[in-house]
């Protein structure tokens, strides 16, 4: 009886692993297809919610004038 239980557990474990692998493969293929799609936009802000997946970004320069938080009286 122990052998049958061990065999059943082994078969179920391999089955669940195969199902999980198949699901991840389909999800990964869908993600790659979606990310690699070209988007033609006329303005840079047309698709502001698109996720950035790497590449070179333009440098950002921040300029500010410092003012005392509490002026001397």
Secondary structure, DSSP 8 states (H G I E B T S, - for coil): -HHHHHHHHHHHHHHHHHHHHHHHHHHHHHHHHHHT-----SSTTTTTT----SS-------------SS---
